Structure formats: C-alpha cells, structure tokens
Amino acid sequence: MKSTQEPTYNMHVVRQFTLATIVWGVLGMSMGVFIAAQLVWPVLNFDTAWTIGHVHASALGWVAMISIGSLYYMIPRLWNPAAMYSTALISLHFWLATAGTVLYIASMWVNGITQGLMWRAINDDGTLSYSFVEALSASHFGYVVRLIGGGLFASGMLLLALNCWLTLRASQPATTPVTEVRHA
C-alpha cells in the first residue's frame, strides 16, 4: 500500500506577508477615513496635498502584499512541490517589498506636504511665493527616494518571478488521478 503523507509547508513566509497586509490595510483605510473626513472638515487637509500616499499605501502595502502572500501559499499546493524553491528568497522579497513600500510612501507624503505648502504660499500682494518649477525642484530628493523605493519593490517582484520559476521547474506533475464529478 502506498503512503499518502501530506507535505509540510512553511507557513512563516505567508504569515509575514499576511501581517504586512493587515498593517498596511489598517494604515491605508485609516487614511481613507481621514481623507473622507476632510469633506466635512476641510481644515483637516492642513493646506497640503499629502493624501496621495493613501492610494499607494493601499495598493503597494495592502493589495500587493496579500497577492504576493497568496502566490507563495498557492504555488506549492497547485504544483505539488514540498515547498517553494528558496525560503531565503521569499524572506528577502518580503524585506525588499516592505522597505520599498515604506520609502515610496514616505517620500510621497513628504513631497505632498512640501508641494502643498509651497503652492499655497502667497506674498503680501497676493502673488504666489513659489513658482511651479521651484516647488518641483524642492521635491527632487523625494523623487529620488521614491525611485529607490520603487526599485526595491520591483526587485522583490523579480525575486518572486525567479523563485516561482525555479519552483515550477523542479516540480513534478500531479500523480493523483482526476476523478470525474457526476452531477445528479
């Protein structure tokens, strides 16, 4: 008789991405509530444009992290390997994605506040204190940080693709026969 032992999976990496999803989800949704409150109390805007970070906190931190964690959960189960090719690559991917998201979003918040304050600054005669180009050049460092954060996040996604490819290349096709389901 053939042994049908269930494979053991490393759930630690999935938990990492799930925890990050919860943290970024709470942060993004809390920011969304705060942004919605600005419709009732415009003073909460602080005369700045900091709110753009909300979309990216939700997209990179919440949606991407749960999608990545789901892939790391499903791939070993769908293609029957005992585990992903490299747990170290998954861990590196997690930290690259986390650091990239933090840098990307923080730079957007700082740039939003800087640009918002510069665009709303007026002189005594009612003219703008700063031109659009001055506000844009003041944001240069933030754009560099954003590029670094996006590069870190994209590097993590390349590690995901490499790890999945190596996992699928080493896996064996399913040996369990597919049974036909008969409907009543």
Helices and strands as residue ranges (DSSP letters): H 12-40, G 42-45, H 52-56, I 57-64, H 65-79, H 87-120, H 132-138, H 140-170
